[in-house]
């Protein structure tokens, strides 16, 4: 089947029996991330999101086996079943493995993208706590589940995460062995189903509620990875908006509070050390890897310098990691200006 576009999505949904076709079918293309086509469809008085995985990205050099679409559908089912009926993710309605298409419920039209809100200086601590709670509940409910461990031992979609981190070595070759060690540690400490993509660009905020999107990377792994990756994305915004540093660190704290409030036991020192390293690796990936955030282009060197500091230092509390990174951001701003 040819890739869907705005002119063919309606007919596709009618053929699949999702909509009747008796009335008007409105189709709105969405941004869809870097390696998918995504549409919002209004028909029969309801709204849907239609996502089709692409073999490769037209905007980046990212590549991942298109079978990641099947794994994403499995992950959505497993996550909703594990977290419970109030799980803040879309409900999957149809998955067409032949066409690599998933049809799901849509978030309210009033929902705003968390990343855009943070870049505009609008923080949502209740939303941050909610997303942290989602991560904790996912980890807590799946830890030690042997069936999930077998089903999600590998996922071709994880290549998207793996590539963005490993590609840092092309720019900063002296970090190659450190990056390899960090990713080896993720495998060594795998004990739960991990999302691997809990970032503000994948979160819609509506009031104090959230909708988490995108599950292509999900696999069996180290829960500390989700913590480091999520917290890194709050801090990265501060490198381009240093005047927002205090507010963004508070937002990161809110996320981590939501996380720890929903874990049976507090993360131990080893967990924190790994989360710190995953945080630093994420900072490097987003500033010096194959997928660089546009807002970090002018700050690549200083983000890398801050990440190196974190990698070199032992921290046994997340609060210490946040405070240390916050302290590096004003220095980074000064270096940018110099």
Backbone torsions as a table, in degrees:
resi	resn	phi	psi	omega
1	UNK	NA	134.4	177.9
2	UNK	-64.8	156.0	177.1
3	UNK	-57.0	142.0	177.9
4	UNK	-69.9	150.0	169.2
5	UNK	-139.3	-179.1	-173.9
6	UNK	-60.6	-25.3	-177.9
7	UNK	-84.9	-14.1	-175.2
8	UNK	-116.0	-12.3	-177.0
9	UNK	-61.6	-42.3	-178.5
10	UNK	-59.3	-47.8	179.9
11	UNK	-63.5	-37.4	178.1
12	UNK	-60.7	-45.5	-178.3
13	UNK	-67.4	-33.2	176.0
14	UNK	-66.4	-44.3	179.0
15	UNK	-60.7	-37.3	-179.5
16	UNK	-80.5	-5.7	179.1
17	UNK	78.4	14.0	179.0
18	UNK	-75.4	-41.2	177.1
19	UNK	-123.1	158.1	-175.0
20	UNK	-82.4	-30.6	-174.5
21	UNK	81.7	4.4	-178.4
22	UNK	-73.2	-24.0	-179.5
23	UNK	-126.6	-162.5	-177.5
24	UNK	-72.5	141.9	175.6
25	UNK	-119.8	111.0	-179.7
26	UNK	-99.2	133.1	-177.1
27	UNK	-123.9	129.2	-179.8
28	UNK	-125.1	113.4	176.5
29	UNK	-64.4	138.5	176.3
30	UNK	-111.9	171.3	-175.0
31	UNK	-64.7	-43.2	169.4
32	UNK	74.8	9.9	-179.1
33	UNK	78.1	-151.2	-170.7
34	UNK	-107.5	-13.8	-172.4
35	UNK	-145.8	34.0	178.9
36	UNK	-146.9	159.8	166.7
37	UNK	-107.8	133.8	-176.6
38	UNK	-134.0	138.9	-178.6
39	UNK	-134.7	144.5	170.5
40	UNK	-103.9	128.6	-174.3
41	UNK	-122.0	133.1	174.2
42	UNK	-114.1	122.3	-179.4
43	UNK	-160.9	146.9	176.6
44	UNK	55.6	30.3	178.5
45	UNK	76.3	10.9	178.8
46	UNK	-128.0	165.6	177.9
47	UNK	-124.0	142.1	-177.3
48	UNK	-133.1	159.1	168.4
49	UNK	-117.0	132.3	179.3
50	UNK	-116.2	122.9	-177.7
51	UNK	-122.3	126.9	177.0
52	UNK	-120.5	124.9	177.5
53	UNK	-72.6	140.2	176.9
54	UNK	-108.1	155.0	-179.1
55	UNK	-68.8	-31.3	179.1
56	UNK	-153.5	162.5	-177.5
57	UNK	-87.0	141.8	174.7
58	UNK	-87.0	-8.7	-174.8
59	UNK	-113.9	-17.8	-178.7
60	UNK	-139.8	176.9	177.3
61	UNK	-92.9	12.2	179.4
62	UNK	-63.8	140.1	178.5
63	UNK	-138.1	142.3	173.2
64	UNK	-159.7	140.3	179.4
65	UNK	-49.9	132.9	-175.7
66	UNK	-65.4	-14.7	176.7
67	UNK	-66.6	-6.2	175.1
68	UNK	-58.9	-26.1	179.1
69	UNK	-61.9	-40.7	177.8
70	UNK	-64.5	-41.3	179.6
71	UNK	-67.8	-35.2	177.9
72	UNK	-64.0	-42.3	178.2
73	UNK	-61.9	-42.4	177.6
74	UNK	-63.7	-39.7	-179.4
75	UNK	-65.3	-41.9	178.9
76	UNK	-59.8	-42.5	178.5
77	UNK	-65.3	-44.6	-177.9
78	UNK	-66.8	-39.9	-179.4
79	UNK	-66.4	-46.3	179.8
80	UNK	-62.9	-40.8	179.6
81	UNK	-66.6	-37.6	-176.3
82	UNK	-77.3	-43.6	-175.4
83	UNK	-77.6	-33.5	177.6
84	UNK	117.0	175.4	-172.7
85	UNK	-64.3	-22.8	178.7
86	UNK	-95.2	19.4	178.2
87	UNK	-58.8	129.4	-173.0
88	UNK	-85.1	51.3	177.4
89	UNK	-128.1	159.8	178.7
90	UNK	-61.9	155.1	173.0
91	UNK	-88.7	125.8	178.8
92	UNK	-78.7	128.6	-178.4
93	UNK	-101.7	-40.8	-178.6
94	UNK	-144.5	138.7	167.2
95	UNK	-127.8	121.2	-179.3
96	UNK	-106.0	97.5	-174.5
97	UNK	-68.6	-27.7	-179.3
98	UNK	-69.8	-38.6	-178.4
99	UNK	-97.7	-2.9	-179.5
100	UNK	59.5	42.2	-177.2
101	UNK	-118.5	136.8	173.7
102	UNK	-124.0	132.3	175.4
103	UNK	-109.7	131.0	-176.1
104	UNK	-142.0	168.5	176.3
105	UNK	-68.4	154.5	-178.5
106	UNK	-102.5	146.6	172.7
107	UNK	-69.8	160.9	178.3
108	UNK	-56.5	147.5	179.2
109	UNK	-62.9	-21.7	178.5
110	UNK	-74.7	-9.8	-176.5
111	UNK	-65.5	143.4	179.0
112	UNK	-121.1	150.8	-179.4
113	UNK	-74.8	126.9	-176.2
114	UNK	-58.7	-40.5	-179.7
115	UNK	-59.4	-44.4	179.2
116	UNK	-63.5	-39.3	179.3
117	UNK	-62.8	-45.2	-179.9
118	UNK	-64.5	-42.3	179.5
119	UNK	-63.3	-27.9	178.7
120	UNK	-87.9	0.8	179.0
121	UNK	83.4	15.6	179.4
122	UNK	-104.5	107.7	-178.1
123	UNK	-95.0	155.5	-177.6
124	UNK	-137.4	78.6	-175.4
125	UNK	-60.0	-33.8	178.3
126	UNK	-65.6	-39.2	177.4
127	UNK	-65.8	-41.8	178.8
128	UNK	-58.9	-46.2	178.5
129	UNK	-61.6	-38.2	-179.9
130	UNK	-64.5	-39.4	179.1
131	UNK	-70.6	-39.7	175.2
132	UNK	-60.6	-40.4	178.0
133	UNK	-63.8	-39.8	176.6
134	UNK	-57.2	-47.9	-179.5
135	UNK	-60.6	-44.9	-178.5
136	UNK	-63.4	-44.2	-178.3
137	UNK	-66.1	-36.4	175.9
138	UNK	-63.3	-48.3	-179.0
139	UNK	-65.4	-44.8	-176.3
140	UNK	-64.0	-40.5	-174.1
141	UNK	-79.7	-16.8	-176.9
142	UNK	-111.1	-6.9	-178.1
143	UNK	-56.5	127.0	176.5
144	UNK	77.9	5.8	-178.9
145	UNK	-76.0	106.2	-173.6
146	UNK	-67.0	-32.8	179.0
147	UNK	-64.6	-46.6	178.1
148	UNK	-65.8	-36.3	178.5
149	UNK	-58.9	-40.2	179.0
150	UNK	-71.8	-45.6	-173.7
151	UNK	-70.6	-27.6	-177.3
152	UNK	-118.3	26.3	178.8
153	UNK	-60.7	-35.4	175.6
154	UNK	-134.2	159.0	177.1
155	UNK	-156.7	118.7	-179.8
156	UNK	-59.4	-24.1	178.6
157	UNK	-67.8	-23.1	179.5
158	UNK	-65.7	-17.5	175.6
159	UNK	-57.0	-29.1	178.4
160	UNK	-64.4	-41.2	178.4
161	UNK	-74.9	-43.9	-178.0
162	UNK	-61.3	-43.0	-178.0
163	UNK	-64.7	-42.8	-177.5
164	UNK	-62.3	-32.0	-179.9
165	UNK	-82.9	-48.6	-177.9
166	UNK	-63.7	-29.7	-177.1
167	UNK	-65.9	-14.8	177.1
168	UNK	-58.8	-32.0	-176.8
169	UNK	-63.4	-23.6	178.1
170	UNK	-68.1	-32.9	179.2
171	UNK	-90.7	-36.6	-176.3
172	UNK	-126.0	73.6	-171.2
173	UNK	-61.6	-24.6	179.9
174	UNK	-68.7	-13.1	-179.6
175	UNK	-95.9	2.0	-175.2
176	UNK	-56.2	-49.5	-177.4
177	UNK	-65.5	-37.1	178.9
178	UNK	-64.9	-43.5	179.6
179	UNK	-64.2	-42.9	177.5
180	UNK	-59.2	-41.9	-179.7
181	UNK	-64.1	-42.4	179.7
182	UNK	-61.0	-45.4	-179.1
183	UNK	-70.9	-32.6	173.8
184	UNK	-63.2	-37.5	-179.6
185	UNK	-64.3	-36.8	177.7
186	UNK	-58.6	-44.9	178.8
187	UNK	-67.6	-39.9	-177.2
188	UNK	-65.5	-29.5	-176.7
189	UNK	-106.3	18.6	179.2
190	UNK	-64.4	125.0	-178.4
191	UNK	-149.7	1.2	-176.5
192	UNK	-156.6	169.4	173.2
193	UNK	-77.7	123.4	-174.4
194	UNK	-115.9	136.9	-177.1
195	UNK	-71.4	-46.2	179.2
196	UNK	67.3	10.2	179.3
197	UNK	-150.0	38.2	179.3
198	UNK	-86.5	85.9	-177.9
199	UNK	-129.3	155.0	-179.2
200	UNK	-58.7	-24.8	178.4
201	UNK	-73.9	-10.1	178.7
202	UNK	-112.6	20.3	-177.6
203	UNK	-129.9	128.3	173.0
204	UNK	-102.7	135.4	-179.5
205	UNK	-109.7	129.6	175.1
206	UNK	-138.6	103.6	-172.6
207	UNK	67.9	-130.1	175.8
208	UNK	-95.8	3.1	179.9
209	UNK	-96.3	163.1	178.9
210	UNK	-136.5	156.7	168.6
211	UNK	-125.6	119.6	178.0
212	UNK	-89.4	131.4	-178.0
213	UNK	-113.9	163.1	169.8
214	UNK	67.5	116.7	-176.5
215	UNK	-134.5	23.2	-175.7
216	UNK	-65.3	-28.1	-174.9
217	UNK	-90.5	-10.3	-169.7
218	UNK	-58.3	133.9	175.2
219	UNK	-161.6	177.3	176.6
220	UNK	-71.0	126.2	-175.7
221	UNK	-165.8	-160.5	-176.9
222	UNK	-92.7	116.9	179.4
223	UNK	-55.1	-28.0	179.9
224	UNK	-61.7	-23.0	178.9
225	UNK	-64.2	-46.3	178.6
226	UNK	-58.6	-38.8	-179.1
227	UNK	-65.6	-50.5	-178.9
228	UNK	-62.9	-43.7	-178.9
229	UNK	-63.9	-44.8	-178.5
230	UNK	-64.3	-47.8	-178.1
231	UNK	-65.4	-34.2	179.0
232	UNK	-58.4	-36.7	-174.9
233	UNK	-71.4	-26.6	171.7
234	UNK	-69.1	-45.0	-175.9
235	UNK	-68.6	-34.6	-179.0
236	UNK	-62.0	-36.4	178.3
237	UNK	-59.9	-35.5	-176.6
238	UNK	-66.0	-24.6	178.6
239	UNK	-66.3	-29.6	176.7
240	UNK	-95.7	-17.8	178.4
241	UNK	-129.9	67.2	-173.7
242	UNK	-59.6	-24.9	178.3
243	UNK	-67.1	-14.9	179.6
244	UNK	-98.5	5.9	-172.3
245	UNK	-53.7	-50.3	-176.8
246	UNK	-59.7	-43.8	-178.8
247	UNK	-66.0	-39.4	-179.0
248	UNK	-70.9	-36.3	174.8
249	UNK	-64.5	-40.4	175.7
250	UNK	-61.3	-38.1	178.2
251	UNK	-64.5	-41.2	176.7
252	UNK	-63.0	-41.2	177.4
253	UNK	-60.1	-42.4	179.8
254	UNK	-61.2	-42.0	177.6
255	UNK	-58.8	-47.6	-176.2
256	UNK	-69.5	-32.0	174.7
257	UNK	-63.2	-44.7	176.2
258	UNK	-59.4	-35.6	-179.9
259	UNK	-69.9	-53.1	-175.2
260	UNK	-68.7	-29.6	178.5
261	UNK	-65.3	-20.1	-176.7
262	UNK	-113.8	16.1	171.9
263	UNK	-107.6	141.3	-177.8
264	UNK	-66.1	-33.8	-179.6
265	UNK	-129.6	147.4	178.5
266	UNK	-67.4	141.4	177.0
267	UNK	-56.6	136.4	-179.4
268	UNK	-84.9	179.7	-175.0
269	UNK	-61.2	-40.5	179.7
270	UNK	-62.0	-41.4	178.0
271	UNK	-60.0	-46.9	-177.7
272	UNK	-64.1	-41.8	179.2
273	UNK	-62.0	-41.0	178.6
274	UNK	-69.0	-42.2	178.1
275	UNK	-59.0	-40.3	177.8
276	UNK	-60.0	-43.9	-179.5
277	UNK	-69.9	-37.9	175.8
278	UNK	-64.7	-37.3	176.8
279	UNK	-60.5	-48.5	179.8
280	UNK	-63.0	-40.9	179.2
281	UNK	-63.8	-37.9	177.6
282	UNK	-65.9	-42.5	176.6
283	UNK	-57.7	-42.7	178.7
284	UNK	-65.8	-43.1	-177.8
285	UNK	-62.8	-41.1	-176.8
286	UNK	-78.4	-12.8	-178.8
287	UNK	-114.2	-22.4	-174.2
288	UNK	-140.5	17.7	179.5
289	UNK	-107.9	-160.0	-178.8
290	UNK	-75.3	-15.5	179.4
291	UNK	-127.9	89.9	-177.7
292	UNK	-95.0	129.8	174.8
293	UNK	-65.1	135.1	-178.4
294	UNK	-55.5	-39.3	-175.6
295	UNK	-71.9	-10.5	178.5
296	UNK	-99.4	-5.6	-178.8
297	UNK	-51.2	-45.5	-179.0
298	UNK	-74.5	-7.9	-171.0
299	UNK	-119.3	17.5	-172.5
300	UNK	-58.4	-45.4	-175.8
301	UNK	-66.8	-40.4	-176.3
302	UNK	-76.3	-31.7	174.2
303	UNK	-65.2	-41.9	177.9
304	UNK	-62.2	-40.3	179.2
305	UNK	-63.4	-41.3	178.5
306	UNK	-65.3	-42.4	179.4
307	UNK	-62.8	-38.7	177.6
308	UNK	-61.8	-40.8	177.7
309	UNK	-58.8	-45.7	-179.0
310	UNK	-63.5	-41.0	179.7
311	UNK	-63.8	-31.9	-176.8
312	UNK	-81.7	-13.3	-171.1
313	UNK	-111.6	142.2	172.6
314	UNK	-85.4	132.8	175.5
315	UNK	-134.7	129.1	-179.0
316	UNK	-109.0	7.7	175.4
317	UNK	-137.0	138.9	176.9
318	UNK	-61.5	-36.8	178.7
319	UNK	-58.0	-39.5	178.0
320	UNK	-63.5	-40.7	178.3
321	UNK	-62.8	-44.7	-179.5
322	UNK	-64.2	-44.8	-179.3
323	UNK	-64.3	-41.8	-179.8
324	UNK	-63.3	-45.6	-179.6
325	UNK	-64.6	-41.1	177.9
326	UNK	-59.7	-37.0	178.4
327	UNK	-68.7	-26.2	179.4
328	UNK	-80.9	-21.4	-175.5
329	UNK	-68.3	-45.1	175.8
330	UNK	-59.6	-39.6	177.8
331	UNK	-62.8	-39.5	178.7
332	UNK	-64.6	-40.9	179.0
333	UNK	-60.8	-39.8	178.7
334	UNK	-65.5	-37.7	177.5
335	UNK	-66.0	-38.9	178.4
336	UNK	-60.2	-42.8	-177.3
337	UNK	-71.5	-29.7	178.5
338	UNK	-78.3	NA	NA
